[in-house]
Amino acid sequence: MNVHVDTAAPAPTRSKGEVLLKIDNVSLYFGGVKAITNISFDIMKGEIRAIIGPNGAGKTSMLNVINGFYHPQVGTITWRGEVRRKMKPFEAASQGIARTFQNVALFKGMTTLDNIMSGRTLAMRRNFLWQLIRFGPALEEEIAHRRRVEEIIDFLEIEHIRKTPVGRLPYGLQKRVELGRALAMEPELLLLDEPMAGMNLEEKEDMSRFIVDVNEQFGTTIALIEHDMGVVMDLSDRVVVLDYGKKIADGAPDEVKSNQDVIDAYLGVAH
């Protein structure tokens, strides 16, 4: 199933050329299991960077390394020109790295609005007591953050479900709400772990459109894991391919899909 998105005319805000994140010879072990072995690649500012490979290739582990959930035993991660030393997830989030998950991780009893509002937590300056009494400066701050959340809701075209508990929503809309919560953090780098998983063709087309718009209109750099090769080839500027925790290819989409190692390990002859 292929999803075509026209990305031929990028907006002026989408500038590339500067390395935003660099992975150097990173290895990650769990006991005797090697999840990632000696992998190096970079993510350029303003690009959409795809990470692909068969199940168990180490893709999600790599995202977990980038956002600080895992700390590699070997290698270095350089973010904005500085080497990171065991950065924790909340530190990564506060420095501009947000992510969505393979399995939707929302507060199912809370509304769409409240779920997306939770993405503004790190941007709030008033302490918990001020937020609780909702008075004076705290109320002004909440109004400003809510205004930004309403803009995201409009952008994602989910006004009609803004007051609906997300547990009642179909899966495709839940994935869109999760994207909204990540966008509420105003990230410089957005990590998307299989954003199209479980979606039908129409839902994939919508999500593809939103991903391109986030990249072009907001200037957000995006790294995504995705199994739909039509989506990957249409959206991505560059693709890195993993297999059994090792990098087997890295380059432009057309270059990668014609690579014999990638065909043998993942794509198959039909591609």
C-alpha positions as CSV (number, residue, x, y, z in Angstrom):
1,M,0.0,0.0,0.0
2,N,1.6,3.2,-1.2
3,V,0.8,6.7,0.0
4,H,1.9,9.5,-2.3
5,V,2.7,12.9,-0.8
6,D,4.0,15.8,-2.9
7,T,7.2,17.1,-1.3
8,A,8.7,18.7,-4.3
9,A,8.3,22.3,-3.2
10,P,9.6,22.7,0.4
11,A,8.8,25.9,2.2
12,P,11.5,28.5,3.0
13,T,11.6,27.4,6.7
14,R,12.9,24.0,5.8
15,S,16.6,24.6,5.6
16,K,19.1,21.7,5.6
17,G,22.8,21.4,5.9
18,E,23.6,21.6,9.6
19,V,24.1,18.4,11.6
20,L,21.6,18.5,14.4
21,L,22.3,15.0,15.9
22,K,25.2,12.7,15.3
23,I,25.5,9.0,16.3
24,D,29.1,7.8,16.4
25,N,29.9,4.1,16.7
26,V,27.1,3.4,19.1
27,S,26.6,-0.1,20.6
28,L,23.9,-1.1,23.0
29,Y,23.8,-4.5,24.9
30,F,21.3,-6.2,27.1
31,G,23.4,-8.8,28.8
32,G,24.6,-11.0,26.0
33,V,22.1,-9.6,23.5
34,K,23.5,-7.0,21.1
35,A,20.6,-4.7,20.2
36,I,22.8,-2.2,18.4
37,T,26.3,-2.8,17.1
38,N,28.7,0.0,16.0
39,I,26.1,2.2,14.3
40,S,26.9,5.7,13.0
41,F,24.7,8.2,11.2
42,D,23.6,11.8,11.5
43,I,20.3,13.7,11.3
44,M,20.5,17.1,9.5
45,K,18.5,20.1,10.6
46,G,15.2,20.4,8.7
47,E,15.2,16.9,7.1
48,I,12.9,13.9,7.4
49,R,15.2,11.0,8.3
50,A,13.7,7.5,8.0
51,I,15.0,4.5,10.0
52,I,13.9,1.2,8.5
53,G,14.5,-2.5,8.8
54,P,12.8,-5.8,9.7
55,N,11.3,-6.5,13.1
56,G,14.1,-6.8,15.7
57,A,16.6,-4.7,13.7
58,G,17.1,-2.3,16.6
59,K,15.1,0.7,15.3
60,T,13.1,1.4,18.4
61,S,16.2,0.8,20.5
62,M,17.9,3.5,18.5
63,L,15.1,6.0,19.2
64,N,15.3,5.1,22.9
65,V,19.1,5.9,22.7
66,I,18.4,9.2,21.1
67,N,15.8,10.4,23.6
68,G,17.9,9.1,26.6
69,F,15.8,6.1,27.6
70,Y,18.7,3.8,27.0
71,H,22.4,4.7,27.5
72,P,24.8,3.0,25.1
73,Q,27.8,1.2,26.5
74,V,29.9,2.3,23.5
75,G,30.0,5.3,21.3
76,T,28.9,8.9,21.5
77,I,25.8,11.0,20.8
78,T,26.3,14.6,19.8
79,W,23.3,17.0,20.1
80,R,23.6,20.5,18.7
81,G,27.3,20.2,18.6
82,E,27.8,19.0,22.2
83,V,28.5,15.4,23.3
84,R,25.7,14.1,25.6
85,R,26.6,12.1,28.7
86,K,23.8,9.9,29.9
87,M,21.0,12.4,29.3
88,K,17.7,11.4,30.8
89,P,14.4,11.4,28.8
90,F,13.1,14.5,30.6
91,E,16.4,16.3,29.9
92,A,16.1,15.4,26.3
93,A,12.5,16.7,26.2
94,S,13.6,19.9,27.8
95,Q,16.3,20.4,25.2
96,G,13.9,20.0,22.3
97,I,13.5,16.2,21.6
98,A,10.0,14.8,21.6
99,R,8.6,11.5,20.5
100,T,5.6,9.3,19.8
101,F,5.4,5.6,20.5
102,Q,4.8,2.4,18.7
103,N,1.8,1.7,20.9
104,V,-0.3,4.8,21.7
105,A,0.7,6.2,25.1
106,L,-2.2,8.6,26.0
107,F,-4.2,9.3,29.1
108,K,-7.3,7.4,28.0
109,G,-9.7,9.0,30.5
110,M,-8.7,12.5,29.6
111,T,-10.0,14.6,26.7
112,T,-8.1,15.3,23.5
113,L,-7.6,18.9,24.8
114,D,-6.2,17.8,28.1
115,N,-3.9,15.2,26.6
116,I,-2.3,17.7,24.2
117,M,-2.2,20.3,27.1
118,S,0.0,17.8,29.0
119,G,2.6,18.3,26.4
120,R,3.0,21.9,27.6
121,T,4.1,20.8,31.1
122,L,7.8,21.5,30.6
123,A,7.1,25.0,29.2
124,M,5.1,26.0,32.3
125,R,7.1,28.3,34.7
126,R,4.7,28.5,37.6
127,N,4.9,25.9,40.4
128,F,2.3,23.3,41.1
129,L,0.6,25.4,43.8
130,W,0.1,28.3,41.5
131,Q,-1.3,26.0,38.8
132,L,-3.6,24.4,41.3
133,I,-5.2,27.7,42.5
134,R,-5.4,29.0,38.9
135,F,-5.0,32.6,39.9
136,G,-3.2,35.7,38.6
137,P,0.1,34.9,36.8
138,A,-0.7,31.1,36.8
139,L,-4.0,31.7,35.1
140,E,-2.5,34.0,32.5
141,E,0.2,31.4,31.8
142,E,-2.5,28.6,31.4
143,I,-4.5,30.8,29.0
144,A,-1.4,31.3,26.8
145,H,-0.5,27.6,26.8
146,R,-4.1,26.7,26.0
147,R,-4.1,29.1,23.1
148,R,-1.1,27.3,21.6
149,V,-2.8,23.9,22.2
150,E,-5.9,25.2,20.3
151,E,-3.7,26.1,17.4
152,I,-2.4,22.6,17.3
153,I,-5.9,21.2,17.4
154,D,-6.9,23.3,14.5
155,F,-3.7,22.3,12.6
156,L,-4.5,18.6,13.0
157,E,-8.1,19.1,12.1
158,I,-9.5,17.5,15.3
159,E,-11.7,20.3,16.6
160,H,-14.7,18.0,16.7
161,I,-13.0,15.7,19.2
162,R,-11.4,18.3,21.5
163,K,-13.6,17.5,24.4
164,T,-13.9,13.7,23.8
165,P,-12.0,11.3,26.1
166,V,-9.3,9.7,23.9
167,G,-10.2,6.2,25.1
168,R,-13.4,6.6,23.0
169,L,-11.6,7.6,19.8
170,P,-10.7,5.2,16.9
171,Y,-7.1,4.2,16.7
172,G,-6.2,6.6,13.8
173,L,-7.4,9.6,15.7
174,Q,-5.6,8.5,18.9
175,K,-2.4,8.5,16.8
176,R,-3.2,12.0,15.7
177,V,-3.8,13.2,19.3
178,E,-0.4,11.7,20.3
179,L,1.2,13.6,17.5
180,G,-0.5,16.7,18.8
181,R,0.9,16.1,22.3
182,A,4.4,15.8,20.9
183,L,3.9,19.0,18.9
184,A,2.8,20.8,22.0
185,M,6.3,20.5,23.3
186,E,7.5,22.5,20.3
187,P,10.4,20.1,19.6
188,E,13.4,20.8,17.4
189,L,13.6,17.1,16.7
190,L,10.5,14.9,16.6
191,L,10.9,11.1,16.8
192,L,8.0,9.1,15.3
193,D,7.9,5.4,16.1
194,E,5.7,3.8,13.4
195,P,3.2,6.7,13.1
196,M,1.2,4.8,10.4
197,A,0.9,1.4,12.1
198,G,-2.6,0.0,12.1
199,M,-4.0,2.7,9.8
200,N,-6.1,2.4,6.7
201,L,-5.1,4.1,3.5
202,E,-7.1,7.3,4.2
203,E,-5.6,7.6,7.7
204,K,-2.1,7.1,6.3
205,E,-2.7,9.9,3.7
206,D,-3.8,12.2,6.4
207,M,-0.9,11.4,8.7
208,S,1.6,11.7,5.9
209,R,0.2,15.2,5.1
210,F,0.5,16.3,8.7
211,I,4.1,15.0,8.9
212,V,5.1,16.9,5.8
213,D,3.3,20.1,7.1
214,V,5.0,19.8,10.5
215,N,8.4,19.6,8.7
216,E,7.8,22.4,6.2
217,Q,5.6,24.8,8.2
218,F,7.1,24.5,11.6
219,G,10.7,23.7,10.4
220,T,10.7,20.6,12.7
221,T,13.4,18.0,12.0
222,I,11.8,14.5,12.0
223,A,13.2,11.0,12.4
224,L,10.7,8.3,11.8
225,I,10.5,4.5,11.9
226,E,8.0,3.2,9.4
227,H,7.3,-0.1,7.6
228,D,5.2,1.2,4.8
229,M,7.8,1.7,2.0
230,G,5.5,3.9,0.0
231,V,5.4,6.3,2.9
232,V,9.1,6.1,3.5
233,M,10.1,6.7,-0.1
234,D,7.6,9.6,-0.5
235,L,8.4,11.4,2.8
236,S,12.0,10.9,3.5
237,D,15.1,13.0,2.5
238,R,17.4,10.2,3.6
239,V,17.0,6.6,4.9
240,V,19.2,4.5,7.2
241,V,18.6,0.8,7.1
242,L,19.3,-1.5,10.1
243,D,19.4,-5.3,10.2
244,Y,20.1,-7.4,13.3
245,G,21.3,-4.2,15.1
246,K,23.8,-3.3,12.3
247,K,23.6,-0.6,9.7
248,I,23.5,-2.0,6.2
249,A,22.7,1.1,4.1
250,D,22.4,4.8,4.4
251,G,21.4,7.3,1.7
252,A,18.7,8.8,-0.5
253,P,15.5,6.8,-0.8
254,D,16.1,5.8,-4.5
255,E,19.7,4.7,-3.6
256,V,18.6,2.7,-0.6
257,K,15.7,0.8,-2.3
258,S,18.1,-0.3,-5.1
259,N,20.7,-1.5,-2.6
260,Q,21.1,-5.3,-2.9
261,D,21.7,-5.8,0.8
262,V,18.5,-3.9,1.6
263,I,16.6,-5.9,-0.9
264,D,17.9,-9.2,0.5
265,A,17.4,-8.3,4.1
266,Y,14.2,-6.3,4.0
267,L,12.5,-5.2,0.8
268,G,12.4,-8.4,-1.2
269,V,12.7,-8.8,-5.0
270,A,9.2,-7.3,-5.6
271,H,10.5,-3.8,-4.6
